[in-house]
Amino acid sequence: MITRSSAIKSTELALKETESRLLAAPTYGVYIHAKQQLELMLSALKKQPLPSQSARYFVDIGLMAAKELEASDPNYADVLMLADYEFKLAEL
């Protein structure tokens, strides 16, 4: 079982990593999109009750990370994919 707190932790880490990369490349669309998604994810994770799992499938950063970042920045891709996975499967 993935807890809400675990999902929040992985999402916050992914957001921190994204913001760090945005400092170096502020106009890179992948980083901009990731930040937007991660902020929406954190907002949803902090809601009571937690949105249903089907309502959380708007997130696509895991797929984006696999396609756009896995070859060039595998550690960052892993952070994004973990945040995506835990967000989609988190339970109360």
C-alpha positions, 0 to 999 in steps of 0.5 A: 500500500502506498500512503498519502504521505509517501506520495507527498514525499516523492512528489515534493522531491520531484518538484525540488529536482524540477525546480533545480533544473528549471534554474538552468533551463527556464524555457525547457518545455519538459521541465515547465510541464513537469512543474505544472503537473507536480504542483497539481499533484501536491494540491490533489494529495492535500485534499480531503478526501483524496481524489479517486484513483481514476480522477488522478490519471490526468498525470502524464509525467511518468510517460513523459519522463520515460520518453524524453528524459530516461536516456539523457537524465535517468535519475531525474526520470526515475524521480518523476516516474516514482512520483507519478506512480505513487500519486496514482496509487496512493491510498488514505 
